[in-house]
Amino acid sequence: MMRCIVIDDEPLARECITNYIDQIDLLTCVETGTSALDIPRILEETEVDVLFLDVQMPLMNGLEYLKSNPNAPMTILTTAFPNYAIEGFNLNVLDYLLKPISFNRFFTAITKAKHQYQLLNQNGTPPTKEEESSCFFIKCDGKYEKINNDDILFIQAMQNYVIIQTTKRKYITLLFLKNVEEKLNSDAFIRVHKSYVVAIDKIEGVAQHELQIASHKIPLSRNYRKAVVPKILGDNLWDKNGN
C-alpha cells in the first residue's frame, strides 16, 4: 500500500485525484492540503510515499517547495500549465499530469510510481543525489527527451539554442549553455571554449587549438587552454609554459 497526499488549492482538483486514489487498491490517501506550506507538517505527522503536487498555488508554488526540499517524497506534479514540465523533471519528479487529468493517464503515472516504490523497497535505500543527477530532461522536437550524462560527448551553444551531441544522436533544444552546464558534474565535464562544454573521458586527442572527440573536432580556446589541458593530460604531461 502506497500512502499518498494531495496538495492543491483547487477543491475540485483535490477531489478528482482523491477519487482516483480510492479506485486503486494499492493506494491510500492519508491527507490533503491546500498549500505547499502544509507539506512539512504532514511529513512530520505521517509517512508518505507519493506526493501529488499542484504547481501554481499561493505563497509557495510546487516547484519552489521541491527546490527547498531535495528529499521530498516521490512526486507527481499536477497542473494545467505544460510549460513547467522541464523544470519539474529536472527536479526529479516522477511524472507530470496535465489537468484535466484522465483516469487512464493517472493510472499510467501510478504504474511508474509502483515500479519506483518496489525498487526503493527492494534495494532498501533511496538513490543517492549523484544517482538522481545522472540524467536530465530537455524538450526536443515537441517531446521530452531523457539525456544520460554518461552518453554526452559535448554541448555546443548556438545563440538561444544548444546542441547536445551524445553517443546515440544529436539533440537541439531551446536553452542556454549555462543552463545545461549547471546540470553536469564539474569533475566529468569542462568548458573548453565560450561555446563548448565537453565530456573529459570522451576526449581522444589534444592539439594546440582543438580537441578530438569521436569524429568531431572541438575548438580549444586560448583563454581556456591553461585550465583545460592539465585536467585532461594531468600535471605530469603538462608543460608549465603552456605547450
Secondary structure, 3 states (H helix, E strand, C coil): CEEEEEECCCHHHHHHHHHHHHCCCCEEEEEEECCHHHHHHHHHHCCCCEEEEECCCCCCCHHHHHHHCCCCCEEEEEECCHHHHHHHHHCCCCEEEECCCCHHHHHHHHHHHHHHHHHHHHHCCCCCHHHHCCEEEEEECCEEEEEEHHHEEEEEEECCEEEEEECCCEEEECCCHHHHHCCCCCCCEEEEECCEEEEHHHCCEECCCEEEECCEEEECCHHHHHHHHHHHHCCCCCCCCCC
